[in-house]
Amino acid sequence: MRITSTSCICPVLVCLCFVQRCYGAAHHGSIKVTRNQTKHVEGETEVHHRPKRGWVWNQFFVLEEHMGPDPQYVGKLHSNSDKGDGSVKYILTGEGAGTIFIIDDTTGDIHSTKSLDREQKTHYVLHAQAIDRRTNKPLEPESEFIIKVQDINDNAPKFTDGPYIVTVPEMSEMGTSVLQVTATDADDPTYGNSARVVYSILQGQPYFSVDPKTGVIRTALHNMDREAREHYSVVIQAKDMAGQVGGLSGSTTVNITLTDVNDNPPRFPQKHYQLYVPESAQVGSAVGKIKANDADTGSNADMKYTIINGDGSGVFSISTDKETREGILSLKKPLNYEKKKSYTLNIEGANTHLDFRFSHLGPFKDVTMLKIIVGDVDEPPLFTMPSYVMEVYENAKIGTAVGTVTAQDPDTANSLVRYFIDHNTEEDRYFTIDASTGTIKTAKTFDREETPWYNITVAASEIDNPGLVSHVPVGVRILDVNDNPPELAREYDVVVCENAKPGQVIQTITATDKDYSANGARFHFSLDERLSLNPNFTLRDNEDNTASILTRRRRYSRTTQDIYYLPVLISDGGVPPLSSSSTLTIRVCACERDGRVRTCHAEAFLSSAGLSTGALIAILLCVVILLAIVVLFITLRRSKKEPLIISEEDVRENVVTYDDEGGGEEDTEAFDITALRNPSAAEELKYRRDVRPEVKPVPRHHPSSSLDSIDVQEFIKQRLAEADLDPSVPPYDSLQTYAYEGHRSEAGSISSLDSATTHSDQDYNYLGDWGPEFKKLAELYGEIESERTT
């Protein structure tokens, strides 16, 4: 079986088709079936043997984009079993079988019915089989073959990323790379030159060039100047077939912009400028603008303006507006046409961002001269001083002259000036001013202690032109007059301890004076000389505007006198000197050893607590209500009925408790210690201890010699025996306690029981140093000593 194929659609491919047919039939596109047969001589019959069939397949080729009216012939299938009688049927299956590719089932010819596109599908896989038409049995095994779509140059190169926008710095070297463009061709790059692309430049010469193989665009000229031309449109062409005639081509546009570099220095359009500025221009205001041109853009055109010299450099200043790149001329000092009518300035404008590659094109700065003409303006009156400070004494009479302000017309006309006070505040109404002379006078009486300073505003205007007004601030200081006496700086709460010593400082006082320090800085303190000498307290002037209150005696007693009054006289050092008298209230309090106040009079505590009269009344009402409740409770208990019969057990078991406590060492009346020391005296008076005697026994005093001879221990034993054998004791238990401390000490007694009636000059101040245990004793003897002194 053999397959032949033809694929010629154009005269150019006649050679290829011929070669393909010849070579394909013998090699590429043939299916060969080998069989056993013998050659025969002419006239002899052919001897047939059983054939040995086999399929040998290769590729078929079909040209893409076939545009003919008839189907394109692809090839032919032929089986060795085919005798030409139509008994063999050829069947074609696989990709495109029946739709794209059809086969003549009798002859085996294969045709392509549609125009194929290699860029969509490069090959088709099909299966061929020869069967017996009558039995439908296969005569050959099914075999697979490929129909490959052969490429033709039917796709032009394309720039997928175009058009392009790119920048390159101006003044770049020739050959500087700008951009690389790439075109793609959909044709088969492995077959012929259909996909071999060559680049060329159609538009943009002589400024740019393109590499024909790589597509790299480069600058083709030296020093391309952005200021001369900024934008370029370059058209690049890509042509396949290696650029040969007949090849397809595509093009794209590359928009190239030259970016700026600082290659142009700033230049002032003129070398001389003139500016008019009126003399009334305010200090700090902008009076003019100047600008130097720079052909560059962005930061390359940034510049700074400075005044390098000129007689107006101290009067004017210049700054740079970053947005407009203009020099703003401002006024630093006021102008005066009458003093100077013109100024000259040399102004420099220089780039701030320099590119040293182009320094040979510099210098990148320029200088111009500016002449400023000062214009004459009718100005308001001008005061001789920017502000005034005047002084006047307090308590001065109304109409007293305070001071004078002066203003004059600065213009050449020298018009007369009228003065007046702006009565905008209450302070302005304290003064008047003479409209012609500018003399300021008082309109009211002043008190420095109330308002020490006044601020007013004086205005001046030309009589010929009242609309031109100038103002000046005037401060009036009120001088002090010694018209306030000194007084205590505050209310002092002076406390003196009961155990105070003579000469002890109990309070330091100071004074204050509403007058100025010059009239009251030095205070003198003293006691009122008209009064007799104070025996309790004295005053010492410390000569530093303070005074100390000192005690004059040793001890003070709250029970004797709890409050003292001390008049103090205070005088100042003013001219004339003034004085005042104040009374100090001194409270007597009990204090700790370290001087801390422990307790004072109850009235002082209430006063210090800050209780009001209403609070005291409320406390008293609460006490009264509580007392009423207690009385009512006792009354209700007494009103209860007692039982008529009292059991004897209750009587026997009733315990009577005596809570009688001795008065201690202070109680010398309730108990007589001699009864304990004199048993014989106790023998004379025996009475029942459970019944109060009608007559109080009178103790008998014996000489001390007999008391010392009594044995207290024997006396206690005797009392114990009497208590046990006494038939008159009550029928219930009774407790009698006798404390025996032993024999008398050889050191003697320290008891003070018998010392109350003796008089001694002994100083008991040392008791205050023995500690808190002897505090009460120290207070008792302190009161006794105070009473003796009084």
C-alpha positions in Angstrom: 0.0 0.0 0.0 1.4 3.4 -0.9 0.5 7.0 -0.1 1.4 10.0 -2.2 0.8 13.6 -1.5 1.0 17.0 -3.2 0.9 20.4 -1.7 1.5 23.2 -4.1 -0.5 26.4 -4.0 1.8 29.0 -5.4 4.5 29.2 -8.1 7.1 30.0 -5.5 6.6 26.7 -3.9 6.7 24.7 -7.1 10.2 23.5 -6.4 9.4 22.6 -2.9 6.3 20.7 -3.9 8.2 18.9 -6.6 10.9 17.9 -4.1 8.3 17.0 -1.6 6.5 14.7 -4.0 9.6 13.0 -5.2 11.2 12.7 -1.8 7.9 12.2 0.0 6.9 9.3 -2.3 10.1 7.7 -1.7 10.7 8.6 1.8 8.5 10.9 3.8 4.9 10.5 2.8 4.7 6.9 1.7 3.1 3.8 3.2 4.9 0.9 1.6 3.6 -2.7 1.7 6.2 -5.3 0.8 5.1 -8.6 -0.7 6.6 -11.7 -2.4 6.3 -11.6 -6.2 8.2 -12.7 -9.2 9.1 -10.6 -12.2 7.5 -11.9 -15.4 8.5 -11.6 -18.9 6.3 -9.9 -21.4 3.5 -12.2 -22.5 3.8 -14.3 -19.4 1.1 -14.5 -16.9 1.8 -13.0 -13.5 2.2 -15.4 -10.6 0.6 -14.2 -7.4 1.7 -15.3 -4.0 0.3 -14.5 -0.6 1.4 -11.0 0.2 3.1 -10.0 3.4 1.6 -6.5 4.1 3.0 -3.8 6.4 2.2 -0.1 7.0 5.1 2.4 7.2 3.8 6.0 8.0 5.4 9.4 7.9 4.0 12.9 8.0 1.7 14.6 5.5 2.1 18.3 4.9 -0.5 20.8 4.0 0.0 24.5 3.4 -1.9 26.9 5.7 -4.1 29.7 4.5 -5.1 27.8 1.3 -7.4 30.2 -0.6 -8.2 28.1 -3.8 -11.8 27.3 -4.9 -11.1 23.5 -4.8 -10.2 21.5 -1.8 -6.4 21.2 -1.3 -5.0 17.8 -2.1 -3.1 16.4 0.8 -2.1 12.8 -0.2 -3.2 9.4 -1.2 -3.8 6.1 0.6 -3.3 2.9 -1.3 -3.4 -0.7 -0.1 -1.7 -3.6 -2.0 -5.0 -5.4 -1.7 -6.7 -2.8 -3.8 -7.0 -4.3 -7.4 -8.8 -1.2 -8.6 -12.1 -3.0 -8.7 -13.6 -0.9 -5.8 -13.6 -3.8 -3.4 -11.3 -1.9 -0.9 -12.8 0.8 1.2 -10.6 3.4 2.9 -11.7 4.9 6.2 -10.1 8.0 7.8 -10.7 8.9 11.5 -9.1 11.2 14.0 -8.7 15.0 14.4 -10.6 16.9 11.7 -11.6 13.7 9.9 -14.8 14.3 8.0 -14.8 18.0 8.6 -11.5 19.4 7.7 -10.0 16.3 6.0 -12.1 14.0 3.7 -11.0 10.9 1.9 -12.3 9.2 -1.2 -13.1 5.7 0.1 -12.5 4.2 -3.2 -9.3 5.9 -4.5 -7.9 6.9 -1.0 -7.3 10.5 -2.0 -7.2 12.9 1.0 -8.2 16.5 0.6 -8.4 19.5 3.0 -11.7 21.3 2.7 -10.9 24.3 4.9 -8.2 27.0 5.1 -5.9 26.1 8.0 -4.0 28.4 10.3 -0.8 27.1 11.7 -0.8 29.7 14.4 -4.0 28.1 15.8 -3.1 24.4 15.3 0.2 23.1 14.0 -0.7 19.5 13.3 -3.5 16.9 13.2 -3.3 13.2 14.3 -5.4 10.9 12.1 -5.9 7.1 11.7 -6.2 5.2 8.4 -7.7 1.8 7.7 -8.5 -0.3 4.6 -11.5 -2.7 4.8 -13.2 -5.1 2.5 -16.2 -3.3 1.2 -18.3 -6.4 1.0 -17.5 -8.0 4.4 -16.4 -4.8 6.2 -13.5 -6.7 7.6 -10.2 -4.9 7.8 -7.7 -5.7 5.2 -4.9 -3.8 7.0 -4.4 -3.0 10.7 -5.4 0.6 11.7 -2.4 2.9 11.6 -1.7 6.5 12.8 -0.3 9.3 10.8 0.2 13.1 11.2 -0.8 15.9 8.9 1.4 18.9 9.7 0.3 22.4 8.8 3.2 24.0 6.9 3.8 27.7 7.8 3.7 30.6 5.4 4.5 34.2 6.1 1.1 35.3 7.0 1.7 37.3 10.3 3.3 40.7 10.6 5.5 41.6 13.6 3.7 43.3 16.4 4.8 45.6 19.3 2.7 44.4 22.2 3.8 47.2 24.6 3.6 50.2 22.3 3.2 53.1 22.1 6.1 53.9 24.4 6.7 57.0 26.6 10.3 57.5 27.8 12.6 60.2 29.0 16.3 60.9 28.7 18.3 63.7 30.3 19.2 66.6 28.0 22.8 67.1 27.1 23.4 63.4 27.2 26.3 61.8 25.3 25.8 60.4 21.9 24.9 56.8 22.0 23.1 57.0 25.3 20.6 54.2 25.6 17.0 55.4 25.7 14.8 52.3 25.4 14.7 48.8 24.0 11.7 47.8 21.9 10.7 44.3 21.1 8.4 43.0 18.3 6.9 39.5 18.2 6.0 37.5 15.0 3.5 34.6 15.3 5.0 32.7 12.4 7.1 29.6 12.9 10.6 30.7 13.8 12.0 27.3 12.9 10.9 27.4 9.3 12.3 29.9 6.9 12.6 33.6 7.7 9.0 34.2 8.4 9.7 35.1 12.1 13.1 36.7 11.6 12.6 40.4 12.5 14.8 43.4 11.6 14.3 46.9 13.2 14.6 50.2 11.5 13.7 53.8 12.3 11.1 55.5 10.1 10.9 58.9 12.0 13.1 60.5 14.4 16.4 60.9 12.6 18.9 62.3 12.9 18.3 62.6 16.7 17.9 58.9 17.5 19.0 55.6 16.0 17.9 51.9 16.6 19.9 48.7 16.6 18.4 46.5 13.7 18.9 43.3 15.7 18.2 44.2 19.4 15.8 47.1 19.0 17.8 49.4 21.3 17.1 53.1 20.7 20.0 55.4 21.3 20.7 59.1 21.0 22.4 60.0 17.7 23.4 63.6 18.5 25.6 65.4 21.0 24.2 67.8 23.6 20.5 67.7 22.8 19.1 70.8 24.5 15.7 70.6 26.2 15.3 74.4 26.0 15.6 74.1 22.2 13.3 71.1 21.8 11.8 69.0 24.5 9.6 66.4 22.9 10.4 63.9 20.1 8.2 61.3 18.3 10.2 58.4 17.0 8.6 55.7 14.8 10.3 52.3 14.8 9.5 49.6 12.2 9.9 45.8 12.6 10.0 43.7 9.4 10.1 39.9 9.0 11.8 37.8 6.3 15.0 39.5 7.6 13.9 42.7 6.0 13.7 41.3 2.5 11.3 42.5 -0.1 7.9 40.9 0.4 8.3 40.6 4.2 5.6 41.8 6.5 6.2 44.8 8.9 4.7 46.5 11.9 5.6 49.8 13.5 5.2 51.6 16.9 5.7 55.1 18.2 8.1 56.0 20.9 7.5 59.4 22.5 10.8 60.7 24.0 11.0 63.7 26.3 14.2 65.4 27.3 14.4 65.9 31.1 15.9 69.1 32.4 19.4 69.5 33.9 20.8 72.7 35.4 22.7 73.9 32.3 21.3 77.5 32.2 22.2 80.2 34.6 19.7 82.8 35.9 19.6 86.1 34.1 17.8 89.4 35.0 16.0 90.8 32.0 17.4 94.2 32.9 20.6 95.5 34.5 18.9 98.5 36.1 15.5 98.7 37.8 13.7 101.5 39.6 11.0 101.2 42.3 8.8 103.8 43.9 8.0 103.3 47.7 5.9 105.9 49.6 7.4 107.0 53.0 4.2 105.8 54.7 4.9 102.2 54.0 4.7 100.1 57.1 7.8 98.3 58.5 7.7 94.6 57.5 5.4 95.1 54.5 6.4 94.0 51.0 7.2 97.0 48.8 8.2 95.4 45.5 9.2 92.2 43.6 12.0 91.3 41.3 12.7 88.2 39.2 15.6 86.6 37.3 14.7 84.3 34.5 16.0 80.7 34.3 15.3 78.5 31.3 15.5 75.4 33.4 12.6 73.9 35.3 11.9 72.3 38.7 14.7 72.4 41.3 17.2 73.4 38.6 15.5 76.8 38.4 15.4 77.4 42.2 17.3 80.4 43.2 18.0 82.7 46.2 18.0 86.5 46.1 20.4 88.5 48.3 21.3 92.2 48.7 25.1 92.2 48.3 25.7 96.0 48.8 24.2 99.4 48.5 23.2 102.2 50.9 19.7 100.6 51.4 20.9 97.3 52.7 20.1 98.2 56.3 16.6 99.6 55.4 15.4 96.9 53.0 15.5 93.1 53.0 14.8 90.6 50.3 13.4 87.0 50.5 12.6 84.4 47.9 9.1 83.2 47.0 9.6 79.4 46.3 6.4 79.2 44.3 7.0 82.0 41.9 10.8 82.2 42.3 10.5 86.0 42.8 12.5 88.2 45.1 10.2 89.9 47.6 11.5 93.3 48.8 10.4 94.2 52.3 10.9 97.3 54.5 13.0 96.9 57.6 13.0 100.5 58.9 10.6 103.3 58.4 11.2 105.7 55.5 11.4 109.5 55.8 11.2 111.5 52.7 12.5 114.6 54.4 15.7 112.8 55.5 16.5 110.6 52.5 14.8 110.5 49.2 16.3 107.5 47.4 18.3 104.3 48.0 20.4 102.0 45.8 20.5 98.2 46.1 22.6 95.6 44.2 20.6 92.4 44.1 22.0 89.0 43.2 20.0 86.0 42.1 21.9 82.6 42.2 20.9 79.0 41.6 20.7 76.8 44.7 21.2 73.4 43.0 24.3 73.3 40.9 25.4 70.5 38.5 29.1 70.6 38.4 29.1 68.8 35.0 28.0 72.0 33.5 30.0 74.4 35.6 31.8 75.5 32.4 28.5 77.1 31.3 28.3 79.4 34.4 28.5 81.3 36.5 25.0 80.4 37.7 24.1 83.8 39.2 23.4 87.3 38.0 23.4 90.8 39.5 21.2 93.8 38.9 20.9 97.3 40.4 17.7 98.5 42.0 17.1 102.2 42.7 14.3 102.9 45.2 12.6 106.3 45.1 11.0 107.4 48.4 7.7 109.2 47.8 6.5 112.1 49.9 3.3 111.5 51.8 1.3 113.8 54.1 2.0 112.2 57.4 0.3 112.5 60.8 2.1 114.3 63.6 5.1 112.5 65.0 5.7 112.3 68.8 9.1 113.0 70.1 9.1 109.7 72.0 7.6 106.4 71.2 6.1 106.2 74.7 6.0 108.4 77.9 6.2 107.6 81.6 5.1 110.2 84.1 4.7 110.4 87.9 2.4 112.1 90.3 1.9 111.7 94.1 -1.2 110.2 95.5 -3.7 112.5 97.2 -2.5 115.2 94.8 -5.1 118.0 94.2 -7.3 117.9 91.1 -5.6 119.9 88.3 -2.1 119.0 89.3 0.2 118.9 86.2 1.5 115.4 85.5 3.7 115.9 82.4 3.7 117.1 78.8 3.7 115.3 75.5 5.1 116.8 72.3 4.4 116.1 68.7 5.1 117.9 65.4 4.2 117.7 61.8 7.1 115.9 60.0 6.2 117.3 56.6 7.6 120.5 55.2 4.4 122.3 55.9 4.9 121.9 59.6 1.2 122.3 60.5 -0.1 123.1 64.0 -0.9 120.1 66.2 -3.9 119.5 68.4 -3.8 117.0 71.4 -6.6 115.0 72.9 -7.0 111.8 75.1 -8.8 108.7 73.7 -11.5 108.1 76.4 -11.8 104.4 75.6 -11.3 103.2 79.1 -12.2 104.4 82.6 -8.6 105.1 83.3 -8.5 107.8 80.6 -11.2 109.8 82.6 -8.8 110.4 85.4 -6.7 112.9 83.3 -7.2 115.9 81.1 -4.9 117.4 78.5 -4.4 120.8 77.1 -5.2 120.7 73.4 -2.5 123.2 72.4 0.4 122.5 74.8 -0.1 118.7 75.4 0.1 119.2 79.2 -1.6 116.4 81.1 -3.3 117.2 84.4 -5.2 115.2 87.1 -9.0 115.1 87.0 -9.5 113.0 90.2 -7.7 112.2 93.4 -5.6 109.0 93.4 -4.9 106.4 96.0 -1.7 104.4 95.3 -2.8 101.5 97.5 -5.9 101.1 95.3 -4.4 101.7 91.8 -0.6 102.3 91.5 -0.4 102.7 87.7 -2.6 104.2 85.0 -2.2 103.7 81.2 -3.7 106.2 78.8 -3.5 107.0 75.1 -2.8 110.5 73.8 -3.6 111.3 70.2 -2.3 114.2 68.1 -3.7 115.4 64.8 -3.0 118.2 62.4 -5.3 121.1 62.6 -5.4 121.5 58.8 -6.0 117.7 58.3 -7.8 116.2 61.3 -8.0 112.8 59.6 -4.3 112.2 60.1 -4.0 111.1 63.7 -1.1 109.5 65.6 -1.2 107.9 69.0 1.3 107.4 71.8 1.0 105.4 75.0 1.4 107.3 78.3 2.0 105.5 81.6 1.4 107.4 84.8 3.0 106.0 88.0 1.3 107.1 91.3 4.0 107.9 93.8 3.5 106.8 97.4 2.7 109.1 100.4 3.0 107.7 103.9 -0.8 107.7 104.6 -1.3 104.2 106.0 -0.1 103.1 109.5 1.5 99.7 109.9 -0.4 96.8 111.3 0.1 93.2 112.3 0.6 90.9 109.2 -2.1 88.5 110.5 -4.1 87.5 113.5 -1.8 85.7 115.8 -2.9 82.8 118.1 -0.3 83.2 120.9 -0.1 80.3 123.4 2.0 80.2 126.5 2.7 76.8 128.3 2.0 76.5 132.0 5.5 75.3 132.5 7.1 78.1 130.6 10.4 79.6 131.9 11.3 83.3 132.2 12.7 84.8 129.0 11.2 82.1 126.8 10.1 83.3 123.2 6.5 82.2 122.7 5.7 84.1 119.5 7.4 86.1 116.7 5.3 88.7 115.1 5.7 90.8 112.0 3.9 93.8 110.5 2.8 95.0 107.1 2.2 98.4 105.6 0.1 99.2 102.5 2.5 102.1 101.7 5.5 101.7 99.4 8.6 100.1 101.0 10.3 103.5 101.1 7.6 104.8 103.5 7.2 101.6 105.6 10.1 99.2 105.1 11.4 99.7 108.7 9.0 98.9 111.5 9.6 99.5 115.2 7.8 97.4 117.9 7.3 98.4 121.5 4.8 98.1 124.4 2.5 100.9 125.2 4.5 103.2 127.5 1.3 104.8 128.9 0.5 101.5 130.6 2.2 100.1 133.7 5.0 97.5 133.4 3.5 94.2 132.4 4.6 91.5 135.0 3.8 88.6 132.8 5.2 89.3 129.3 7.6 91.6 127.5 8.4 92.5 123.9 11.8 92.5 122.1 12.3 94.4 118.8 14.5 92.2 116.5 15.3 95.2 114.3 14.5 93.1 111.2 10.8 94.1 110.9 9.9 91.4 113.4 9.5 91.3 117.2 9.5 88.5 119.8 7.1 88.0 122.7 8.9 86.7 125.8 7.7 85.5 129.2 8.7 87.4 132.4 8.0 84.8 135.0 8.3 81.1 135.5 4.9 79.4 135.5 1.3 80.1 134.5 -1.9 78.5 135.6 -5.0 78.0 133.6 -7.1 77.7 136.7 -5.9 81.1 137.9 -6.0 83.0 134.6 -6.3 81.4 131.2 -6.1 84.5 128.9 -3.8 87.5 128.9 -3.9 90.6 126.7 -0.8 92.3 125.5 -1.0 95.7 123.7 1.7 96.2 121.1 2.6 99.6 119.4 3.9 99.5 115.8 5.4 102.5 114.0 6.9 102.8 110.5 9.9 104.7 109.1 8.0 107.0 106.8 7.9 110.7 106.7 5.9 111.6 108.7 6.0 108.4 110.7 2.7 106.6 111.4 1.9 104.1 114.1 -0.9 101.8 115.3 -1.7 99.8 118.3 -2.7 96.1 118.3 -3.6 93.8 121.1 -2.3 90.2 121.2 -4.4 87.6 123.0 -2.3 85.0 124.8 -3.9 81.8 125.9 -2.5 79.6 128.7 -2.3 75.9 127.8 -0.9 72.7 129.2 2.0 71.5 127.1 4.2 68.4 126.6 7.8 68.5 127.5 8.7 69.2 123.8 6.4 72.2 123.8 3.5 70.7 122.0 0.1 71.9 123.3 -1.8 69.2 125.1 -4.9 71.0 126.3 -6.2 74.5 126.7 -9.4 76.1 128.1 -12.6 74.5 126.9 -13.7 77.8 125.5 -10.5 77.9 123.4 -11.1 74.4 122.1 -14.6 75.4 121.0 -13.3 78.5 119.5 -10.5 76.7 117.7 -12.9 74.1 116.5 -14.8 76.8 114.8 -18.2 75.8 116.2 -20.9 78.3 115.5 -23.7 79.4 117.9 -26.2 77.2 116.1 -23.9 74.1 116.5 -23.5 74.8 120.2 -27.3 75.1 120.6 -27.8 71.8 118.7 -25.3 70.0 121.0 -27.1 71.4 124.1 -30.4 70.2 122.8 -29.0 66.7 122.3 -27.7 66.6 125.9 -31.0 67.7 127.3 -32.9 65.1 125.3 -30.5 62.4 126.5 -31.0 63.5 130.1 -34.8 63.5 129.7 -34.6 59.9 128.4 -32.5 58.8 131.3 -34.9 60.4 133.9 -37.9 58.8 132.2 -36.2 55.4 132.2 -35.4 55.6 136.0 -38.9 56.7 136.7 -40.4 53.8 134.9 -38.2 51.3 136.8 -39.2 52.8 140.2 -42.9 52.6 139.3 -42.7 48.9 139.0 -44.4 47.0 142.0 -42.0 45.0 144.2 -43.1 41.4 145.2 -44.9 41.1 148.6 -42.9 38.1 149.8 -39.2 38.0 149.6 -37.7 34.5 150.0 -35.2 33.9 152.6 -32.8 32.4 150.1 -32.7 35.7 148.2 -31.8 37.4 151.5 -29.1 35.0 152.4 -27.6 34.9 149.0 -27.8 38.6 148.5 -24.3 40.0 147.9 -23.7 43.6 148.9 -20.8 45.1 147.0 -18.9 48.1 148.3 -17.0 50.0 145.5 -15.5 52.5 147.8 -12.0 53.5 146.6 -9.6 55.6 148.4 -8.7 59.0 147.3 -5.1 58.2 146.9 -2.4 60.4 148.3 -4.5 63.5 147.8 -7.3 62.2 150.1 -6.2 62.9 153.7 -9.8 63.1 155.1 -11.4 59.8 154.0 -8.9 57.5 155.7 -6.6 57.9 158.6 -3.5 55.9 158.4 -2.8 56.3 162.1 -5.6 53.9 162.8 -3.7 51.2 161.0 -0.5 52.2 162.9 -2.1 52.5 166.4 -4.0 49.3 167.3 -4.7 50.6 170.7 -6.7 53.5 169.3 -8.6 51.1 167.2 -9.4 48.9 170.2 -11.2 51.8 171.9 -13.7 52.1 168.9 -15.2 48.9 167.8 -18.2 49.2 165.6 -20.0 47.1 163.1 -18.4 47.4 159.8 -21.6 46.6 157.9 -23.4 49.6 159.4 -22.4 53.2 159.0 -21.7 54.6 162.5 -23.7 57.6 163.7 -20.7 59.5 164.9 -17.5 59.6 163.0 -14.6 58.4 165.1 -12.0 61.0 165.8 -8.5 59.8 165.3 -6.1 60.2 168.1 -2.7 61.4 167.3 0.2 59.9 169.1 3.8 60.9 169.1 5.8 59.5 166.3 8.0 57.5 168.7 5.0 55.3 169.7 3.9 54.8 166.1 7.3 53.5 165.1 7.1 50.9 167.9 3.9 49.3 166.7 4.2 46.0 164.9 1.8 46.2 162.0 2.0 42.5 161.3 0.8 41.5 164.8 -2.0 44.0 164.4 -3.2 42.4 161.2 -3.1 38.9 162.8 -5.2 40.2 165.8 -7.8 41.7 163.4 -8.1 38.5 161.6 -8.8 36.6 164.8 -11.4 39.1 165.8 -13.1 38.8 162.5 -13.3 35.1 162.9 -14.7 35.2 166.5 -16.9 38.3 166.4 -20.5 37.2 167.0 -21.9 40.5 165.7 -20.7 40.1 162.2 -23.4 39.9 159.5 -24.8 36.5 158.5 -23.1 36.8 155.1 -19.5 36.8 153.9 -17.5 39.9 154.5 -14.1 40.7 153.0 -11.6 42.8 154.9 -8.2 43.5 153.3 -5.1 44.6 155.1 -2.0 45.2 153.0 1.3 44.8 154.7 4.3 46.2 153.0 7.0 45.3 155.5 9.1 47.2 157.9 9.9 50.8 157.4 12.7 51.5 155.0 15.9 53.0 156.3 15.9 55.5 153.5 12.8 57.1 154.9 9.4 57.7 153.4 8.8 59.7 150.3 5.1 60.1 151.0 3.6 63.6 150.9 0.6 62.9 153.1 1.9 65.0 155.9 3.5 67.7 153.8 0.4 69.6 152.9 0.5 71.6 156.0 4.2 72.4 155.9 5.7 75.4 154.1 8.9 75.1 152.2 10.9 77.2 149.8 11.9 74.1 147.8 11.8 74.4 143.9 9.7 71.6 142.5 10.4 72.4 138.8 12.6 69.3 138.6 9.4 67.2 138.8 8.6 68.1 135.2 11.8 66.3 134.1 10.9 63.0 135.8 8.7 61.8 133.0 4.9 61.4 132.4 4.5 59.4 135.7 5.1 62.5 137.7 3.2 64.9 135.4 0.2 65.3 137.7 2.4 65.9 140.7 4.4 68.5 138.8 1.2 70.3 137.9 0.0 70.3 141.5 3.1 71.7 142.9 3.3 74.1 140.0 -0.1 75.5 140.9 0.9 75.8 144.6 4.0 77.7 143.6 2.0 80.0 141.2 -0.5 80.8 144.0 2.4 81.7 146.3 3.9 84.0 143.7 0.6 85.6 143.0 
